[in-house]
Structure formats: structure tokens, C-alpha cells
Amino acid sequence: MSKRRVVLTFPPSLVELPITYRLVKDFDLKINIMRAHISPKEEGKLVLEVEDGSTEQVEAGLRFLEEQGIRVTRLSKEIKWDQESCVHCGACTAVCLSQALYMSPDWELDFDPNKCIVCELCVTACPLQILEATF
């Protein structure tokens, strides 16, 4: 199974096209929209997790997007958290749009890297600077 996280950047002329529909219908891909900012007549951004049984299908779908004029940027970064140095203040949870960083029922900070969209807002929010974006 191939799974990729990508950022799609749409020019204003393509914002209203059914791109995610085409990925599902034409390429038989499973998609998860992690974050989106799409407005008529403005550049749009969409963070997707794309997966399927074969790398070829995912690559074909991403090629299709590029052929349509959509810039595809693969997310190759990840957030690293120094858990031992953390004081569990929760400051990073306030800016974590995907809720990858959250407080557990026992008031301990927890991190789900599968939800993380690597927006890096938590890096600047952490007062101890123990979160970092790495390649």
C-alpha cells in the first residue's frame, strides 16, 4: 500500500474543478483531506493524504494533478517532539489545527504523527522549543 501526504496549490482558475472526485473516481484512490483553504477567485491550498494498494496508482493520480496545472508538493518533513523535556503545558495544542497534539485524560501531552500536517505552528508555540520540523 502506498500512502503519501501532499499539498496541492490551485491557481484561481482551477479552484472550482472537482479534483478530489477525479482522484477517487478515475484513479481509485482513497483520500483524506487534512486541511483546506479554498475560495472562489483565489489561489487554493489543500493538504491531502492519498493512499491506495499500488504506488503506480498514486503516482498516476499525482501526475494527473500536475498536468491540470496544480502544483503538487510532497510533504517530506515531520515533527519531532522531545517528550522527556516536555512539561506538558499544552501551549502547542492551541495552535494544532489537525489535533495531532492533544492533552490526554491524565493531562499529559500526546502526539499522533499520523494526524500531523507539518504546518509547523507548534514549533513556534512551544515555550521550551522542544518541537522541531525535520526532513
Summary of the structure (lengths in Angstrom):
residues: 135
radius of gyration: 16.9
end to end distance: 22.2
largest distance: 48.9
contacts: 363
relative contact order: 0.19
helix: 27%
strand: 33%
